[in-house]
């Protein structure tokens, strides 16, 4: 299991940040992702594998004024 934004999600062998975001339907154009407290750059999402028991935070950015 992994924790994604406070929810328990079944861990899958070889799951990457990109695959997880698609699985969770996180489609916002600007998202910041942390895995176990470390920010993962968007350019690394396709290759960054998420270990079992990880805590993932995915937050979309909103501009306001």
KAZI-V48793 format. One record per backbone hydrogen bond with DSSP energy under -1.0 kcal/mol. CO is the residue of the C=O (numbers start at 0). NH is the residue of the N-H. If there is no record, write none. Layout:
((CO,NH) (CO,NH))
//
This chain:
((0,52) (1,8) (2,55) (3,6) (6,3) (8,1) (11,14) (14,49) (15,19) (16,20) (17,21) (18,22) (19,23) (20,25) (21,24) (24,26) (29,60) (31,58) (32,39) (33,56) (34,37) (37,34) (40,43) (41,44) (43,47) (44,17) (47,16) (50,53) (53,2) (54,35) (55,4) (56,33) (58,31))
//
